[in-house]
């Protein structure tokens, strides 16, 4: 009887040990899968603004800076201002002026960044808040408006180079790929940015230039 009882106890202990071991192995497997395939999103609040960007945030208001949290960034949307020869500062000030609206016909518009004709970059909205630029993609993207000298919408090289660098920086910071940089056109069908919609090959080259720039970032 005693021997049988001891044997039962051993079996119970062995089964308990096997169960605990199986749970440990399962937990380790879950952690491994999450690490390999489901990276935790980067908190936008932890990402610094790149050097050379002039930070001039809009005044909080319902029409251009609602201060709605942007907690996860899955892409970058490129726009053009559609106002030839206007500067980054002028476009930033346009967004700022929207705070003074009233009535039923109010306009909501803004962008995280505006890249100017000379390549200067003005930040209007923190990247951890949404901007009113990309419709349903406002909730998970950074928006960048670009100035241009004429109706064609083609950017000066100075604007282009700054845009490439800015996109490459945030792609690296958020683990994005060049394919995650899209046009406003890709969201809504709006002809924006016009030159990159009119010339798909130029858009392909732009993404290639982002990829090249990403390789140069440590």
BAFI-3210 file (N, C-alpha, C; in Angstrom, 3 decimals, decimal comma, padded with zeros to 6 digits):
// residues 218
n [1|2|3|4|5|6|7|8|9|10|11|12|13|14|15|16|17|18|19|20|21|22|23|24|25|26|27|28|29|30|31|32|33|34|35|36|37|38|39|40|41|42|43|44|45|46|47|48|49|50|51|52|53|54|55|56|57|58|59|60|61|62|63|64|65|66|67|68|69|70|71|72|73|74|75|76|77|78|79|80|81|82|83|84|85|86|87|88|89|90|91|92|93|94|95|96|97|98|99|100|101|102|103|104|105|106|107|108|109|110|111|112|113|114|115|116|117|118|119|120|121|122|123|124|125|126|127|128|129|130|131|132|133|134|135|136|137|138|139|140|141|142|143|144|145|146|147|148|149|150|151|152|153|154|155|156|157|158|159|160|161|162|163|164|165|166|167|168|169|170|171|172|173|174|175|176|177|178|179|180|181|182|183|184|185|186|187|188|189|190|191|192|193|194|195|196|197|198|199|200|201|202|203|204|205|206|207|208|209|210|211|212|213|214|215|216|217|218]
n.u [000,820|001,857|003,899|002,445|001,107|003,259|004,110|001,951|002,097|004,557|003,914|002,015|003,561|005,374|003,685|002,814|005,221|005,796|003,658|004,136|006,568|005,728|004,081|005,972|007,548|005,611|005,026|007,519|007,654|005,563|006,526|008,794|007,639|006,175|008,268|009,627|007,712|005,777|006,473|006,646|004,910|006,536|006,597|005,493|006,136|008,650|010,425|012,821|012,795|014,305|017,567|017,906|015,299|012,818|010,948|007,790|005,105|001,587|-001,010|-003,045|-006,222|-009,582|-009,576|-007,130|-005,175|-006,092|-005,152|-005,492|-004,506|-001,850|-000,939|000,327|002,414|002,137|002,782|003,790|002,587|002,753|002,307|001,383|001,426|-000,208|-000,216|001,469|004,793|004,433|005,657|007,206|006,808|004,593|002,600|002,497|001,553|-000,923|-002,277|-002,244|-003,899|-006,423|-007,545|-009,110|-011,618|-015,213|-018,622|-020,602|-019,203|-016,555|-013,085|-010,984|-007,649|-004,207|-000,733|001,925|004,528|006,016|007,729|009,941|010,660|013,376|014,312|014,014|012,545|009,583|008,067|004,776|002,910|003,125|004,511|003,168|000,556|-002,468|-002,696|-004,713|-004,848|-004,782|-007,179|-008,806|-006,409|-005,285|-005,112|-002,955|-000,606|002,234|002,153|003,337|003,684|004,621|006,304|006,241|007,389|005,748|002,774|003,024|003,721|006,116|008,933|011,569|015,045|016,147|013,951|013,082|015,297|015,324|012,854|013,208|015,204|013,828|011,718|013,209|014,460|012,294|011,223|013,259|013,199|010,671|010,582|009,656|009,110|010,178|007,893|005,890|005,674|003,504|001,361|-000,954|-002,852|-002,992|-004,597|-007,066|-007,506|-007,223|-005,522|-002,677|000,489|000,804|002,818|004,003|001,862|001,232|003,558|004,424|006,858|008,671|007,774|008,363|011,153|011,582|010,917|012,966|015,109|014,627|015,069|017,814|018,777|018,075|019,877|022,124|021,814|022,788]
n.v [-001,205|001,254|001,532|001,794|004,176|005,989|005,750|006,858|009,493|010,220|010,106|012,112|014,342|014,281|014,751|017,321|018,709|018,384|019,796|022,413|022,852|022,721|024,991|027,004|026,704|027,307|029,995|031,147|030,694|032,297|034,862|034,885|034,749|037,136|038,934|038,470|038,860|040,724|043,536|045,907|048,977|052,115|054,709|057,851|060,051|059,596|060,102|062,194|065,477|066,000|067,483|070,863|071,409|073,834|074,448|075,492|075,550|075,296|077,232|075,610|074,627|074,110|073,785|073,482|072,489|070,206|068,749|066,023|062,820|061,084|057,999|055,857|055,431|054,636|055,309|057,801|060,722|062,488|065,770|068,562|072,154|073,512|076,183|078,132|079,367|080,200|080,381|078,269|079,402|081,092|079,230|077,839|079,920|080,291|077,970|078,537|080,776|079,715|079,291|081,404|081,194|081,035|079,898|077,877|077,139|076,535|075,774|072,969|072,292|071,327|070,481|068,280|069,017|071,581|071,907|074,177|076,397|076,767|074,597|074,708|073,603|073,640|072,840|072,246|070,843|068,651|065,340|063,516|064,204|064,358|065,676|067,718|066,596|064,283|062,913|059,850|058,732|060,363|059,453|057,727|058,580|060,645|063,887|065,753|068,791|070,369|073,064|074,737|076,040|076,619|075,992|073,360|071,844|070,668|070,147|072,300|071,344|071,745|071,632|069,058|067,490|067,986|066,922|064,202|063,563|064,062|062,215|059,829|059,901|059,652|057,250|055,480|055,868|054,921|052,376|052,033|051,390|052,459|052,069|052,671|055,337|057,521|059,094|061,843|061,437|058,641|058,065|059,411|059,910|062,464|064,916|065,152|064,955|067,049|066,815|064,344|062,697|063,123|062,187|059,155|057,748|059,509|059,462|056,819|056,980|058,780|057,259|055,395|057,068|057,706|055,211|054,958|057,113|056,282|054,244|055,652|056,687|056,338]
n.w [000,000|000,850|-000,988|-003,363|-002,857|-002,747|-005,364|-006,750|-005,824|-006,917|-009,629|-009,787|-009,066|-011,179|-013,381|-012,701|-012,860|-015,585|-016,638|-015,736|-017,032|-019,691|-019,804|-019,396|-021,687|-023,635|-022,992|-023,522|-026,256|-027,190|-026,530|-028,178|-030,767|-030,782|-030,606|-033,006|-035,027|-034,310|-033,581|-030,962|-031,238|-031,875|-029,557|-030,394|-028,799|-027,851|-029,834|-031,238|-032,727|-035,865|-036,442|-037,574|-038,176|-037,870|-035,140|-034,721|-033,313|-033,866|-032,343|-029,979|-031,162|-032,437|-035,226|-036,560|-034,879|-032,987|-030,873|-030,634|-029,637|-031,289|-031,442|-032,670|-035,429|-038,732|-041,263|-043,734|-045,185|-048,173|-049,383|-051,547|-051,499|-053,247|-053,862|-055,598|-055,201|-052,601|-049,231|-046,698|-044,207|-044,693|-045,281|-042,881|-041,258|-042,392|-041,549|-038,824|-038,718|-039,007|-036,576|-035,887|-036,904|-037,271|-037,173|-039,506|-041,779|-041,398|-041,951|-041,712|-041,410|-041,621|-041,086|-040,162|-040,852|-042,902|-045,864|-047,247|-050,102|-050,217|-048,969|-046,276|-043,199|-041,429|-038,425|-037,534|-036,027|-033,246|-033,578|-032,095|-032,092|-034,005|-037,364|-039,501|-042,403|-044,039|-044,290|-043,655|-042,930|-041,101|-038,530|-038,208|-039,388|-040,333|-041,658|-044,449|-045,934|-048,997|-050,516|-053,747|-056,916|-059,151|-061,197|-062,005|-059,880|-059,369|-057,310|-056,131|-056,186|-053,672|-051,947|-052,497|-051,672|-048,898|-048,221|-048,855|-046,956|-044,534|-044,639|-044,721|-042,223|-040,381|-041,237|-040,470|-037,679|-036,962|-037,904|-040,514|-044,060|-047,375|-048,969|-047,246|-047,291|-048,678|-051,166|-050,874|-052,758|-052,855|-050,757|-051,031|-053,720|-054,557|-056,542|-055,531|-054,083|-056,891|-058,972|-058,445|-058,831|-061,503|-062,676|-062,387|-062,487|-061,381|-058,794|-058,073|-058,197|-056,156|-053,867|-054,061|-053,562|-050,922|-049,739|-050,247|-048,752|-046,205|-045,709|-045,184|-042,733|-039,432]
ca.u [000,000|002,736|004,615|001,494|000,871|004,444|004,132|000,942|002,636|005,599|003,265|001,388|004,638|005,914|002,722|002,853|006,469|005,637|002,707|004,840|007,545|004,997|003,646|007,149|007,901|004,587|005,225|008,722|007,321|004,742|007,428|009,633|006,820|005,881|009,507|010,003|006,697|004,860|007,237|005,868|005,013|007,349|005,823|005,957|006,662|010,048|011,237|013,240|012,734|015,655|018,274|017,637|013,867|012,336|009,715|006,920|003,837|000,350|-001,773|-004,135|-007,531|-010,348|-009,555|-005,844|-004,414|-007,071|-004,420|-005,905|-003,282|-001,428|-000,185|001,087|002,653|002,282|003,117|004,044|001,834|003,345|001,351|001,933|000,575|-001,122|-000,174|002,825|005,701|004,236|006,758|006,853|006,285|003,255|001,658|002,341|000,716|-002,294|-002,855|-002,431|-005,025|-007,701|-008,078|-009,990|-012,869|-016,464|-019,705|-020,771|-018,367|-015,156|-012,157|-010,012|-006,475|-002,890|000,246|002,988|005,681|005,986|009,067|009,917|011,307|014,826|014,619|013,757|011,447|008,893|007,149|003,564|002,177|003,964|004,181|002,308|-000,810|-002,892|-002,883|-005,852|-004,247|-004,836|-008,478|-008,847|-005,066|-004,814|-004,982|-001,765|000,463|002,836|001,872|004,352|003,326|005,805|006,133|006,666|007,469|004,800|001,559|003,329|003,862|007,451|009,686|012,975|015,930|016,330|012,762|013,114|016,325|014,874|011,739|013,799|015,868|012,841|011,032|014,166|014,666|011,159|011,121|014,196|012,762|009,439|010,645|008,868|009,805|009,796|006,521|004,973|005,543|002,468|000,841|-002,340|-003,594|-003,178|-005,620|-008,379|-007,621|-006,966|-004,278|-001,771|001,185|000,480|003,904|004,207|000,718|001,372|004,757|004,624|008,266|009,316|007,394|009,167|012,521|011,554|010,986|014,322|016,002|014,407|015,779|019,254|019,047|017,941|021,108|023,177|021,515|023,316]
ca.v [000,000|002,420|001,679|002,322|005,590|006,735|005,765|007,851|010,818|010,500|010,384|013,440|015,338|014,292|015,442|018,748|019,246|018,453|020,870|023,682|022,968|023,027|026,390|027,851|026,629|028,032|031,423|031,548|030,691|033,488|036,014|034,827|035,098|038,568|039,659|038,322|039,223|041,756|044,530|046,928|050,255|053,151|055,822|059,094|061,003|059,283|060,383|063,598|066,202|066,039|068,763|071,724|071,704|074,942|074,062|076,642|074,833|076,056|077,387|074,627|075,133|072,996|073,735|073,087|071,696|069,779|068,037|064,622|062,009|060,176|057,061|054,904|055,948|053,537|055,812|059,225|061,176|063,657|066,693|069,835|073,202|073,990|077,651|078,353|080,400|080,506|079,883|077,405|080,270|081,551|078,118|077,622|080,994|080,028|077,012|079,233|081,697|079,006|079,302|082,561|080,966|080,785|079,609|076,511|076,894|076,539|074,863|072,289|071,922|071,526|069,462|068,223|069,754|072,230|072,053|075,393|076,467|076,693|073,386|074,887|072,772|074,184|071,894|072,934|069,963|067,563|064,078|062,706|064,699|064,278|066,882|067,602|066,651|063,062|062,240|058,715|058,378|061,295|058,767|056,885|059,028|061,978|064,593|066,718|069,662|070,863|074,245|074,531|077,350|076,884|075,179|071,951|071,169|070,080|070,799|072,621|070,318|072,015|071,097|067,602|066,880|068,051|065,978|062,862|063,396|064,017|060,921|058,775|059,958|059,096|055,832|054,777|055,972|054,164|051,060|052,033|051,172|053,481|051,850|053,253|056,756|057,540|060,396|062,136|060,783|057,222|057,970|059,925|060,149|063,878|065,096|065,750|066,100|066,989|066,337|062,912|061,987|063,229|061,471|058,006|057,367|060,409|058,963|055,616|057,420|059,398|056,178|054,851|058,019|057,528|053,985|055,254|058,001|055,503|053,486|056,566|057,080|055,345]
ca.w [000,000|000,956|-002,245|-004,336|-002,547|-003,162|-006,819|-007,161|-005,522|-007,904|-010,908|-009,685|-009,114|-012,529|-014,243|-012,355|-013,407|-017,028|-016,938|-015,540|-018,111|-020,925|-019,721|-019,580|-023,098|-024,380|-022,757|-024,254|-027,683|-027,439|-026,495|-029,368|-031,927|-030,714|-030,884|-034,401|-036,002|-033,841|-032,835|-030,271|-031,944|-031,249|-029,020|-031,032|-027,817|-027,560|-031,029|-031,287|-033,994|-036,447|-036,448|-038,717|-038,293|-037,047|-034,453|-034,467|-033,206|-033,919|-031,109|-029,924|-031,557|-033,022|-036,688|-037,137|-033,911|-031,983|-029,818|-030,558|-029,586|-032,357|-030,609|-033,480|-036,778|-039,690|-042,586|-043,954|-046,350|-048,824|-050,003|-052,029|-050,924|-054,300|-053,850|-056,108|-054,687|-051,175|-048,414|-045,568|-043,149|-045,069|-045,131|-041,436|-040,725|-042,850|-040,594|-037,541|-038,831|-038,981|-035,207|-035,720|-037,626|-036,559|-038,099|-040,001|-042,958|-040,969|-042,616|-040,859|-042,203|-041,014|-041,441|-039,161|-041,354|-044,215|-046,428|-048,047|-051,407|-050,047|-048,216|-044,845|-042,694|-040,264|-037,786|-037,068|-035,112|-032,720|-034,245|-031,236|-032,251|-035,398|-038,163|-040,416|-043,731|-044,854|-044,162|-042,722|-042,488|-040,060|-037,245|-038,060|-040,277|-040,315|-042,910|-044,859|-047,051|-049,687|-051,364|-055,137|-057,560|-060,234|-061,245|-062,267|-058,597|-059,212|-056,243|-056,305|-055,632|-052,236|-051,284|-052,704|-050,820|-047,500|-048,088|-048,811|-045,670|-043,459|-044,732|-044,354|-040,773|-039,645|-041,577|-039,602|-036,286|-036,719|-038,523|-041,740|-045,317|-048,360|-049,451|-046,266|-047,646|-049,711|-051,592|-050,505|-053,836|-052,542|-049,714|-051,436|-055,157|-054,847|-057,297|-054,543|-054,697|-058,318|-059,836|-058,199|-059,412|-062,951|-063,119|-061,496|-062,443|-060,418|-057,475|-057,829|-057,922|-054,826|-052,880|-054,138|-052,901|-049,482|-049,361|-050,256|-047,629|-044,961|-045,529|-044,740|-041,349|-038,479]
c.u [000,858|003,462|003,691|001,239|002,042|004,521|003,145|001,453|003,681|004,982|002,640|002,444|005,218|004,993|002,712|004,079|006,378|004,703|003,370|005,845|006,871|004,545|004,808|007,553|006,906|004,773|006,435|008,454|006,505|005,614|008,283|008,863|006,512|007,102|009,838|008,998|005,792|005,601|006,297|006,007|005,843|006,434|006,338|006,550|008,144|010,979|011,545|013,043|014,141|016,260|017,924|016,179|013,504|010,992|008,931|005,485|002,650|-000,265|-002,876|-005,480|-008,267|-010,112|-008,219|-004,930|-005,332|-006,448|-004,952|-004,658|-003,087|-000,463|000,654|001,199|002,967|002,640|003,377|003,312|002,436|002,257|002,104|000,941|-000,438|-001,258|001,232|003,528|005,434|005,338|006,264|006,234|004,870|002,225|001,437|001,392|-000,735|-002,980|-003,144|-003,672|-006,382|-008,334|-009,111|-011,347|-014,059|-017,531|-019,652|-019,833|-016,882|-014,357|-011,217|-008,851|-005,205|-001,974|001,309|004,172|005,333|007,430|009,039|010,697|012,814|015,246|014,429|012,545|010,883|007,958|005,989|002,826|003,159|003,565|003,366|000,882|-001,192|-002,890|-004,067|-005,339|-004,619|-006,092|-008,419|-007,474|-004,487|-004,424|-003,709|-000,597|001,007|002,540|002,946|003,846|004,610|005,459|006,713|006,579|006,407|003,657|001,837|003,417|005,222|008,243|011,068|013,806|016,106|015,161|012,774|014,096|015,916|013,743|012,258|014,426|014,899|012,101|011,953|014,364|013,516|010,879|012,039|013,695|011,568|009,431|009,795|009,754|009,396|008,375|005,477|004,864|004,604|002,105|-000,573|-003,275|-003,916|-004,238|-006,999|-008,584|-007,437|-005,620|-003,283|-000,807|001,165|001,591|004,116|003,018|000,839|002,538|005,048|006,090|009,042|008,994|008,182|010,613|012,619|011,658|012,366|015,312|015,835|015,182|017,283|019,622|018,968|019,225|022,237|022,961|021,987|022,246]
c.v [001,261|002,664|002,257|003,810|006,453|006,845|006,791|009,259|011,209|010,864|011,773|014,534|015,452|015,020|016,940|019,409|019,400|019,589|022,234|023,904|023,350|024,486|027,344|027,888|027,421|029,536|031,939|031,631|031,926|034,734|036,062|035,255|036,587|039,392|039,640|038,938|040,379|042,751|045,524|048,252|051,266|054,283|057,116|060,101|060,773|059,649|061,879|064,191|066,285|067,438|069,549|072,059|072,840|074,541|075,325|076,118|075,775|076,181|076,321|075,263|074,012|072,786|073,315|072,346|071,261|069,055|066,619|063,743|061,157|059,199|056,071|055,424|054,788|054,016|057,304|059,612|062,478|064,452|067,811|070,927|073,754|075,504|078,070|079,564|080,789|079,813|078,949|078,233|080,730|080,441|077,770|078,669|080,868|079,054|077,681|080,115|081,017|079,001|080,405|082,381|080,859|080,490|078,186|076,164|076,885|075,471|074,249|071,833|072,182|070,422|069,433|069,087|070,451|072,402|073,200|075,310|076,334|075,485|073,524|074,058|073,410|073,114|072,665|072,170|068,941|066,239|063,149|063,255|064,571|065,664|066,643|067,710|065,475|062,235|061,061|058,257|059,381|060,546|057,946|057,310|060,402|062,625|065,644|067,489|070,214|072,061|073,976|075,862|077,642|075,869|073,692|071,150|070,530|070,876|071,223|071,478|070,500|071,466|069,577|066,939|066,896|067,068|064,548|062,606|063,267|062,684|059,787|058,737|059,293|057,641|055,010|054,755|055,073|052,790|050,936|051,738|052,260|053,305|052,400|054,767|056,823|058,967|060,595|061,454|059,321|057,004|058,309|060,048|061,603|064,012|065,870|064,672|065,967|066,377|064,836|062,070|061,979|062,391|060,313|057,561|058,243|059,968|057,715|055,996|058,046|058,338|055,522|055,766|057,969|056,306|054,219|056,132|057,254|054,726|054,347|057,052|055,998|054,932]
c.w [000,000|-000,351|-003,325|-004,120|-003,001|-004,685|-007,371|-006,956|-006,552|-009,261|-010,913|-009,778|-010,522|-013,498|-013,981|-012,955|-014,920|-017,436|-016,816|-016,663|-019,423|-020,944|-019,952|-021,049|-023,947|-024,233|-023,520|-025,745|-028,050|-027,481|-027,753|-030,611|-031,946|-031,063|-032,362|-035,358|-035,576|-032,959|-032,165|-031,016|-031,151|-030,785|-029,646|-030,052|-027,529|-028,713|-031,104|-032,679|-034,578|-036,428|-037,711|-038,919|-037,349|-036,432|-034,104|-034,443|-033,248|-032,528|-031,072|-030,243|-032,289|-034,514|-037,294|-036,166|-032,769|-030,798|-029,586|-030,580|-030,835|-031,715|-031,392|-034,904|-037,710|-041,086|-042,582|-045,231|-046,874|-049,547|-050,734|-051,661|-051,925|-054,299|-054,277|-055,497|-053,240|-050,379|-047,316|-044,453|-043,461|-044,910|-043,666|-040,846|-041,199|-041,892|-039,257|-037,582|-038,789|-037,596|-035,007|-036,399|-036,676|-037,602|-038,630|-041,156|-042,622|-041,708|-041,601|-041,723|-041,402|-041,498|-040,347|-039,570|-042,658|-044,660|-047,429|-049,337|-051,314|-049,214|-046,722|-044,431|-041,438|-039,714|-037,179|-035,978|-034,548|-033,372|-033,358|-031,173|-033,720|-036,037|-039,092|-041,848|-044,618|-044,631|-043,198|-042,273|-041,491|-038,792|-037,096|-038,957|-039,894|-041,659|-043,177|-046,075|-047,669|-050,575|-052,754|-055,875|-058,608|-060,210|-061,495|-060,970|-058,389|-058,186|-056,726|-055,713|-054,124|-051,428|-051,328|-051,748|-049,348|-047,244|-047,995|-047,446|-044,515|-043,451|-044,287|-042,844|-040,026|-040,031|-040,674|-038,159|-035,992|-037,384|-039,776|-042,948|-046,307|-048,888|-048,485|-046,411|-048,840|-050,086|-051,019|-051,517|-053,519|-051,466|-050,268|-052,937|-055,538|-055,560|-056,429|-054,045|-056,221|-059,166|-059,672|-058,657|-060,932|-063,489|-062,157|-061,399|-061,457|-058,989|-057,115|-057,471|-056,539|-053,738|-052,881|-053,413|-051,382|-048,997|-049,278|-049,046|-046,297|-044,676|-044,987|-043,312|-040,407|-037,486]
res [x|x|x|x|x|x|x|x|x|x|x|x|x|x|x|x|x|x|x|x|x|x|x|x|x|x|x|x|x|x|x|x|x|x|x|x|x|x|x|x|x|x|x|x|x|x|x|x|x|x|x|x|x|x|x|x|x|x|x|x|x|x|x|x|x|x|x|x|x|x|x|x|x|x|x|x|x|x|x|x|x|x|x|x|x|x|x|x|x|x|x|x|x|x|x|x|x|x|x|x|x|x|x|x|x|x|x|x|x|x|x|x|x|x|x|x|x|x|x|x|x|x|x|x|x|x|x|x|x|x|x|x|x|x|x|x|x|x|x|x|x|x|x|x|x|x|x|x|x|x|x|x|x|x|x|x|x|x|x|x|x|x|x|x|x|x|x|x|x|x|x|x|x|x|x|x|x|x|x|x|x|x|x|x|x|x|x|x|x|x|x|x|x|x|x|x|x|x|x|x|x|x|x|x|x|x|x|x|x|x|x|x|x|x|x|x|x|x]
***
